Amino acid sequence: MAQTFHHQQDTAVEFEKLGVIAGFLTGLALALGYVYEPIVAAGLPEWAGMGAAIAAVAVCTRAGLAISRRFGHDAH
């Protein structure tokens, strides 16, 4: 019984790790291609582009975690 519980916890943690990594990488790609470059190209300060890029990565990472938790709980 305890072994099954630990296996379920390990599986949930693995889903969360995968979700965070996938969300971060997705956010990084979006931030560089669709957020930072257009802001800087529009003539806004570089710091504004960096701030928006960091926010995009954070949002995508959080979304990846939320989605992975959803799948992790549904897998049980």
N, C-alpha and C positions, 0 to 999 in steps of 0.2 A: 504494500500500500504506500509506504513512504517513498519507495523507489519510483513508483508511478508518478507521485506528486512532484518529485524532483525532476523527473523527465519532462513533465508538462511545463515546469518553470523554466527549464533549460531551453525548451522549444520556443517559449514566449520570448525569452531574452534574445535568442537567435533571430527571430522575426523582427524584434525591435532594432537590433544591430543592422540588419539588412535594410530596414526602412530608413534609418538615419543615414546610412551611407548612400543609398539610392537618392534620397531627398537632397542631400548635400551636393552630390555630383550633378543632379538635375538643376539645382539652384545655381551652381557655379556656372554651368553652361548657359543658362538663361541670363544670369547676371552679366556675363561678359559679352554675349552676343546681342541681347535684346534690351538690356537696361543701361549699362554703362556707356557703350558706344553712342547710342542715339542722344543721350543726355549731353555728353561732351561735344558731339558733333553739332548740337543745337546752340552751342556757345555758352552753355552754363558752366559754372566752375567745376573743376575736376573733383573737388571734395563732395559736391552734390552727387556726381556720378558714383563715387565710391560709397557714399552713404546709401544710395538707392540700391547699389549692387549688394552691399552687406545685408540690407533689409530683405532683398529677394532671396538670398541664400538662407537667411534665418527662417523665412516663411516656408520655403520649400523643404528645409530640414524638419521643421515642426510638422508639416503636412505628411512627410514620409514617416515620421514617428507615429502620428495619429493613425495613418492607414495601416501600418504594420501592426499596431496594437489591435486594431479591428480584426485583421486577418488572424492574428495570434489567438485572440479569444474565440473566434469562430472555428478554429482548428480543433478545439477541445470538444 
